[in-house]
Amino acid sequence: MPIPSETLSLLRWRARRGLLENDLMMERFFERFHDRIEEADLEPLNTLLDLSDNDLMDLLLRRKEPEGELATEGVHRVLAMLRPVRN
């Protein structure tokens, strides 16, 4: 079941980033998946949003993979939605 629109609005606001590239990827994520983000996605998404801009960028661009406590199924699932599609 998708999350309520109020929760989605708060999440979009929290996802605003200092790096333009991160901001663009987050916006694309919300445009594509706004109606498919579920409660189970909130914790992993918030975990990713807690990262610094540079650490998040490294994950989004596949320069790094999640390690340690970050390497959860939920984080991998959300990252798969966030990352640009490879050609």
C-alpha positions as CSV (number, residue, x, y, z in Angstrom):
1,M,0.0,0.0,0.0
2,P,1.5,3.4,-1.0
3,I,2.3,5.9,1.7
4,P,0.0,8.8,2.4
5,S,0.5,12.0,0.3
6,E,1.4,14.0,3.4
7,T,4.2,11.5,4.3
8,L,5.4,11.6,0.7
9,S,5.5,15.5,0.7
10,L,7.6,15.4,3.9
11,L,9.9,12.8,2.4
12,R,10.4,14.9,-0.7
13,W,11.3,17.9,1.3
14,R,13.8,15.9,3.4
15,A,15.3,14.5,0.2
16,R,16.5,17.9,-1.0
17,R,20.2,17.7,-1.3
18,G,23.2,20.1,-1.5
19,L,24.6,18.4,-4.6
20,L,22.7,19.1,-7.8
21,E,23.3,15.6,-9.1
22,N,21.8,14.0,-6.0
23,D,18.9,16.4,-6.1
24,L,18.2,15.5,-9.7
25,M,18.3,11.7,-9.0
26,M,16.0,12.1,-6.0
27,E,13.5,14.1,-8.0
28,R,13.5,11.5,-10.8
29,F,13.0,8.8,-8.1
30,F,9.9,10.6,-6.8
31,E,8.5,11.3,-10.2
32,R,8.9,7.6,-11.2
33,F,8.0,5.9,-8.0
34,H,5.8,8.3,-6.0
35,D,2.8,6.0,-6.2
36,R,4.8,2.9,-5.4
37,I,6.8,4.0,-2.3
38,E,5.5,1.8,0.6
39,E,5.9,1.9,4.4
40,A,8.7,-0.8,4.1
41,D,10.7,1.7,1.9
42,L,10.7,4.5,4.5
43,E,13.3,3.2,6.9
44,P,15.9,2.3,4.1
45,L,15.2,5.6,2.3
46,N,15.7,7.6,5.5
47,T,18.9,5.7,6.2
48,L,20.2,6.7,2.8
49,L,19.1,10.3,3.3
50,D,21.1,10.4,6.6
51,L,24.3,10.0,4.6
52,S,26.5,12.9,3.5
53,D,25.9,14.1,0.0
54,N,29.2,12.6,-1.2
55,D,28.6,9.2,0.3
56,L,25.1,9.1,-1.2
57,M,26.5,10.1,-4.6
58,D,29.1,7.3,-4.4
59,L,26.2,4.8,-3.8
60,L,24.0,6.3,-6.5
61,L,26.7,6.2,-9.1
62,R,27.8,2.7,-8.1
63,R,31.3,3.9,-7.0
64,K,30.6,2.0,-3.8
65,E,28.2,-0.6,-2.5
66,P,26.5,-0.5,0.9
67,E,28.6,-2.0,3.6
68,G,28.1,-3.0,7.2
69,E,24.9,-1.8,8.8
70,L,24.0,-0.1,5.5
71,A,24.0,-3.4,3.6
72,T,20.4,-4.4,4.2
73,E,17.8,-5.8,1.8
74,G,15.8,-2.6,2.1
75,V,18.7,-0.3,1.3
76,H,19.5,-2.4,-1.7
77,R,15.9,-2.4,-2.9
78,V,15.6,1.4,-2.6
79,L,19.0,1.9,-4.2
80,A,17.9,-0.1,-7.2
81,M,15.0,2.3,-7.6
82,L,17.2,5.4,-7.1
83,R,20.1,4.5,-9.3
84,P,20.1,5.5,-13.0
85,V,19.4,2.6,-15.4
86,R,22.5,1.2,-17.0
87,N,22.5,1.1,-20.8
